[in-house]
């Protein structure tokens, strides 16, 4: 009924970054470095969003993603 939950928002962000290169580039230039704490709690969709923002031509080729996590604390 026109409601968007958190998961919907994530899917929309991924779609936006994938289908609109100009917007993706705008955010890549605005946030050149990303740091993600509690990375063990991110799901695959969230990882894809981070990777879209931290790549140039191939996965993680810009060396601008810093992640911190503990697999022993994972919720997934």
C-alpha positions as CSV (number, residue, x, y, z in Angstrom):
1,X,0.0,0.0,0.0
2,X,2.7,2.4,-0.8
3,X,4.8,1.6,2.2
4,X,8.5,1.1,2.0
5,X,10.3,-0.8,4.7
6,X,14.1,-0.9,5.4
7,X,14.7,-3.9,3.0
8,X,12.8,-2.1,0.3
9,X,15.0,0.9,0.8
10,X,18.1,-1.2,0.4
11,X,16.8,-2.8,-2.8
12,X,16.0,0.7,-4.2
13,X,19.4,2.0,-3.4
14,X,21.1,-0.9,-5.1
15,X,18.9,-0.4,-8.1
16,X,19.7,3.3,-8.2
17,X,23.4,2.6,-8.0
18,X,23.3,-0.1,-10.6
19,X,21.0,1.6,-13.2
20,X,22.1,5.2,-12.9
21,X,25.9,5.6,-13.3
22,X,25.8,9.4,-12.9
23,X,24.2,9.1,-9.5
24,X,26.6,6.3,-8.5
25,X,29.6,8.4,-9.5
26,X,28.2,11.4,-7.5
27,X,28.2,9.3,-4.4
28,X,31.5,7.7,-5.1
29,X,33.0,11.1,-5.4
30,X,31.3,12.5,-2.3
31,X,32.2,9.6,-0.1
32,X,35.6,8.5,-1.3
33,X,36.4,6.3,1.7
34,X,33.9,4.1,3.5
35,X,34.3,2.5,6.9
36,X,31.9,-0.2,8.0
37,X,31.9,-1.3,11.7
38,X,30.2,-4.6,12.7
39,X,30.6,-5.9,9.2
40,X,29.7,-9.3,10.3
41,X,26.1,-8.1,10.7
42,X,25.8,-6.9,7.1
43,X,23.7,-9.0,4.7
44,X,24.5,-9.7,1.0
45,X,22.4,-6.8,-0.2
46,X,24.2,-4.3,2.0
47,X,27.6,-5.7,0.9
48,X,26.6,-5.2,-2.8
49,X,25.7,-1.6,-2.0
50,X,29.1,-1.0,-0.3
51,X,30.9,-2.7,-3.2
52,X,29.1,-0.6,-5.8
53,X,30.3,2.5,-4.0
54,X,33.9,1.2,-3.7
55,X,34.7,0.0,-7.2
56,X,36.0,1.5,-10.3
57,X,36.2,-1.2,-13.0
58,X,36.2,-4.4,-10.9
59,X,35.4,-5.5,-7.3
60,X,37.2,-3.4,-4.7
61,X,39.9,-1.9,-7.0
62,X,40.0,1.5,-5.3
63,X,41.3,0.5,-1.9
64,X,38.8,2.7,-0.1
65,X,36.7,0.3,1.9
66,X,37.7,-0.4,5.5
67,X,35.7,-3.0,7.4
68,X,35.8,-4.2,11.0
69,X,34.0,-7.3,12.1
70,X,34.1,-10.3,14.4
71,X,32.7,-13.5,12.8
72,X,32.0,-14.9,16.4
73,X,29.4,-12.1,16.8
74,X,27.7,-12.6,13.5
75,X,23.9,-12.6,13.3
76,X,23.8,-14.1,9.8
